[in-house]
Amino acid sequence: MYDINFFEEYRQGIAARKIRRVFRGVVLSVLFGLVLGVLAGNFFRIKKLEYIRTELIQNIENLEATEAKKQLSKEQSELFLLEAYHAWLKGIEGLIQERYPESSLYLNQAGKQGAGLVDIARISINGRTFSITGYTASPEAVAEYKSRLSASGVFYDIAVQEIKSENNSYVFTLTGKTDISP
C-alpha cells in the first residue's frame, strides 16, 4: 500500500507542478503582452508627439511669415509715401533726372550746346514717350533745340506741339520718343 500511495502522491505532485507551470506561463504571457502594449503605445505616442511638434513649428513659421509680410507691406507703404514726399520736395525735373539719368544727360547736353537758346520748365516721361515744356526768346531757338535733340541719336519722332508768345518770350512744348528704357 505504501507503494500505491507513493505513486499517487508522485502523480499529484507532477500535476500540481504542471498547473503551476501553466499558471506561471499564463502570468508571464500576460505581463509580456502588457509590456509590449505599453512599449507600442509609447512608440505611437512618441510618433504623435513628433507630428504635433512638426505641425506647431510649421504654424509658428507661418505666423512669423504672416507677420513678416504685414511688416513688409507696412514698410512698403511708408516707403511709397516717403518717395512721394521726396518727389514733391525735389521737383519733377530733379526726379526725372534721377530716374532717367541717361536721357536727362542727353537733354542737358542738347541744352548746353544751345546755351541761351531755351530754358526747360517741365519734362515728363511716360514709357518711351517724353514731353518738354520750356521758354525761349525766339521760335528759331525751338527749331535749333529740336534739331540738336534729333542729332543726339537718342530721341526721335520729335514734334513741336505748340509755340505761344507770352511776355516777350515764347512758351513751347516738344514731344518725342526715346530708345532709353526707364
C-alpha positions as CSV (number, residue, x, y, z in Angstrom):
1,M,0.0,0.0,0.0
2,Y,2.8,2.2,0.6
3,D,3.9,1.8,-3.0
4,I,0.5,2.8,-4.3
5,N,0.3,6.0,-2.2
6,F,3.8,6.9,-3.3
7,F,2.9,6.8,-7.0
8,E,-0.3,8.6,-6.3
9,E,1.4,11.3,-4.4
10,Y,4.1,11.5,-7.1
11,R,1.4,11.9,-9.8
12,Q,-0.4,14.6,-7.8
13,G,2.9,16.4,-7.3
14,I,3.6,16.3,-11.1
15,A,0.1,17.5,-11.8
16,A,0.4,20.4,-9.3
17,R,3.8,21.4,-10.8
18,K,2.2,21.3,-14.2
19,I,-0.6,23.6,-13.1
20,R,1.9,25.9,-11.5
21,R,4.0,26.0,-14.7
22,V,0.9,26.7,-16.8
23,F,-0.2,29.4,-14.4
24,R,3.3,30.9,-14.5
25,G,3.3,30.8,-18.3
26,V,-0.1,32.5,-18.5
27,V,1.0,35.2,-16.0
28,L,4.3,35.7,-17.8
29,S,2.5,35.9,-21.2
30,V,0.1,38.5,-19.8
31,L,2.9,40.5,-18.3
32,F,4.9,40.2,-21.6
33,G,1.8,41.3,-23.5
34,L,1.3,44.3,-21.2
35,V,4.9,45.3,-21.5
36,L,4.7,45.1,-25.4
37,G,1.4,47.0,-25.3
38,V,3.0,49.8,-23.2
39,L,6.1,49.9,-25.4
40,A,3.9,50.0,-28.6
41,G,1.7,52.7,-27.0
42,N,4.7,54.8,-26.1
43,F,6.1,54.3,-29.6
44,F,2.9,55.6,-31.2
45,R,2.6,58.4,-28.6
46,I,6.1,59.5,-29.5
47,K,5.3,59.5,-33.2
48,K,2.1,61.5,-32.5
49,L,4.1,64.0,-30.3
50,E,6.7,64.4,-33.1
51,Y,3.9,65.0,-35.6
52,I,2.3,67.6,-33.3
53,R,5.8,69.2,-32.8
54,T,6.3,69.5,-36.5
55,E,2.9,70.9,-37.0
56,L,3.4,73.5,-34.3
57,I,6.8,74.5,-35.8
58,Q,5.1,75.0,-39.2
59,N,2.3,77.0,-37.6
60,I,4.9,79.2,-35.9
61,E,6.8,79.7,-39.1
62,N,3.6,80.5,-41.0
63,L,2.7,83.0,-38.3
64,E,6.2,84.6,-38.5
65,A,5.9,84.7,-42.3
66,T,2.4,86.4,-42.0
67,E,3.8,88.9,-39.5
68,A,6.8,89.5,-41.8
69,K,4.5,90.0,-44.8
70,K,2.4,92.5,-42.7
71,Q,5.6,94.3,-41.7
72,L,6.9,94.4,-45.3
73,S,3.6,95.7,-46.6
74,K,3.6,98.5,-43.9
75,E,7.2,99.3,-44.8
76,Q,6.4,99.4,-48.5
77,S,3.6,101.8,-48.0
78,E,5.8,104.0,-45.8
79,L,8.5,103.9,-48.5
80,F,5.9,104.9,-51.1
81,L,4.9,107.9,-49.0
82,L,8.5,108.9,-48.5
83,E,9.2,108.6,-52.2
84,A,6.2,110.7,-53.0
85,Y,7.3,113.3,-50.4
86,H,10.8,113.2,-51.9
87,A,9.5,113.8,-55.4
88,W,7.4,116.7,-54.1
89,L,10.5,118.2,-52.4
90,K,12.9,117.7,-55.3
91,G,10.5,118.7,-58.0
92,I,9.7,116.9,-61.3
93,E,12.9,117.9,-63.1
94,G,15.2,116.5,-60.4
95,L,13.2,113.3,-60.1
96,I,13.2,112.8,-63.9
97,Q,17.0,113.4,-64.0
98,E,17.5,110.9,-61.1
99,R,15.2,108.3,-62.5
100,Y,16.3,108.6,-66.2
101,P,19.9,109.8,-65.8
102,E,20.9,108.8,-69.3
103,S,18.1,110.6,-71.2
104,S,18.4,113.6,-68.8
105,L,22.1,113.7,-69.6
106,Y,21.3,113.9,-73.3
107,L,18.7,116.6,-72.7
108,N,21.1,118.6,-70.7
109,Q,23.8,118.2,-73.4
110,A,21.4,119.4,-76.0
111,G,20.5,122.3,-73.8
112,K,24.2,123.2,-73.2
113,Q,25.0,123.1,-76.8
114,G,22.3,125.6,-77.4
115,A,23.1,127.6,-74.3
116,G,20.8,130.5,-74.0
117,L,18.5,129.1,-76.6
118,V,15.9,127.5,-74.3
119,D,15.0,127.2,-70.7
120,I,13.3,124.0,-69.7
121,A,10.4,124.4,-67.4
122,R,9.0,120.8,-67.3
123,I,10.0,117.4,-68.5
124,S,7.6,114.4,-68.3
125,I,8.3,110.9,-69.5
126,N,5.7,108.2,-69.9
127,G,7.3,104.9,-71.0
128,R,9.3,105.8,-74.1
129,T,7.4,109.0,-74.9
130,F,8.6,112.3,-73.5
131,S,7.3,115.9,-73.4
132,I,9.3,119.0,-72.8
133,T,7.8,122.4,-71.9
134,G,10.1,125.5,-71.9
135,Y,10.7,129.1,-72.7
136,T,12.8,130.7,-75.4
137,A,13.5,134.1,-76.9
138,S,12.5,133.1,-80.5
139,P,10.8,130.3,-82.4
140,E,14.0,129.7,-84.3
141,A,15.7,128.6,-81.0
142,V,13.0,126.0,-80.6
143,A,13.8,124.6,-84.0
144,E,17.5,124.6,-83.2
145,Y,16.9,122.8,-79.9
146,K,14.7,120.2,-81.7
147,S,17.4,119.6,-84.3
148,R,20.0,119.1,-81.6
149,L,17.8,116.6,-79.8
150,S,17.4,114.7,-83.0
151,A,21.1,114.8,-83.7
152,S,21.9,113.2,-80.4
153,G,20.6,109.9,-81.8
154,V,18.8,109.1,-78.6
155,F,15.5,110.9,-79.4
156,Y,13.3,110.5,-82.5
157,D,9.8,111.5,-83.8
158,I,10.3,114.9,-82.2
159,A,7.5,117.3,-82.9
160,V,6.7,120.8,-81.8
161,Q,3.2,120.7,-80.3
162,E,2.8,124.4,-79.7
163,I,4.6,127.8,-79.5
164,K,2.8,130.7,-77.8
165,S,4.1,134.2,-77.3
166,E,3.9,135.4,-73.7
167,N,5.6,138.5,-72.1
168,N,8.4,139.0,-74.6
169,S,9.2,135.2,-74.7
170,Y,7.8,132.1,-76.3
171,V,6.4,129.1,-74.5
172,F,6.9,125.8,-76.4
173,T,6.0,122.2,-76.0
174,L,8.0,119.4,-77.7
175,T,7.1,115.7,-77.7
176,G,9.0,112.7,-79.0
177,K,10.2,109.2,-78.3
178,T,13.4,107.7,-76.9
179,D,15.0,104.2,-77.0
180,I,16.3,104.6,-73.5
181,S,14.2,102.4,-71.2
182,P,13.2,103.9,-67.8
